[in-house]
Amino acid sequence: MSSSIELPSYKEQSEDVRTRFAELYQRPIKLEVEGLSKSFTTAKGSVEVLSPISFNVHRREFVSVIGPSGCGKSTLIRMLAGLETLSSGTFLLDGQEPSGPGADRGMVFQGYTLFPWLSVKKNVMFGLEVNGKSGAAVEQEAMQWIELVGLTHAADKYPRELSGGMKQRVAIARSLANQPQILFMDEPFGALDPHTRCQMQAHLLQIWRNVDVTIMFVTHDLDEAIYLSDRILVLKANPGEILEYVEVPVPRPRTPEQLLSPEFLAIKQRLEELIHPKEPERDDEPLPNIRMTGIGDEVE
């Protein structure tokens, strides 16, 4: 970047932002992670993907996880969702240690993971039925979640008839239908075009405001992380470690216009510096002057 933008200090932040974080830290801790690590055994020996990390997430907080490729972002939330085993450490959800996957934790992947032979309504009903619910109440409950994500008109359609953004809304509704304590999202908008991705970000914030759920969201997109989050967990790679747990000083409710605000640009610059630290400048040798065109064939 050509110039540096100072991130406002706590005292310089708006009263709304200071109040929001004061209220956030007074909420109960929803997720408590202590010394969590992950290693894989290969032909060449043990490879440490995540070194022991510890952090907390508060009730109804929106936390994004960012970092370079290979830092263990997806591995982290897969372990928390019960889809990967832990190599060491523990985590507590509402003070209890979960065992394996459970309805208390929802998961939304980048792929839509919908059953193509089921309608939108039947896809959302599926999780409810797996957890023991049955009868007309299941259909009614599913329709409430479908209405929440704005797809009442598409309840009887099949995944092949839906756009990418609509499919992901169905996946979100299906995950929320079991009323999880925390929702893990692994690059859920990564496959969408930029316009649809922006729409889905706005939809997700609206859903989050209206549902009692805590969200952990993995993304490579810094703008997306800042726009959505209360705090951002920044990981480094080889092995994955916490570099910083960054508060986002951008006031809520968020709007696209804030992408150019001083607070937004400053926090983005800070994240860029953490993920892509400047390498020392070096004097590269000049390229050899080899001519591959005819004399007189000039372009400048």
Secondary structure as UniProt FT lines:
FT   HELIX           10..12
FT   HELIX           15..26
FT   STRAND          29..42
FT   TURN            43..44
FT   STRAND          45..58
FT   TURN            59..60
FT   STRAND          62..66
FT   TURN            69..70
FT   HELIX           73..80
FT   TURN            81..82
FT   STRAND          88..93
FT   TURN            94..95
FT   TURN            103..104
FT   STRAND          105..108
FT   TURN            116..117
FT   HELIX           120..130
FT   TURN            131..132
FT   HELIX           136..148
FT   TURN            149..150
FT   HELIX           152..154
FT   TURN            155..156
FT   HELIX           159..161
FT   HELIX           164..176
FT   TURN            177..178
FT   STRAND          182..186
FT   TURN            188..191
FT   HELIX           194..210
FT   STRAND          214..218
FT   HELIX           222..228
FT   STRAND          231..236
FT   TURN            237..239
FT   STRAND          240..247
FT   HELIX           256..260
FT   HELIX           262..275
FT   TURN            295..296
//
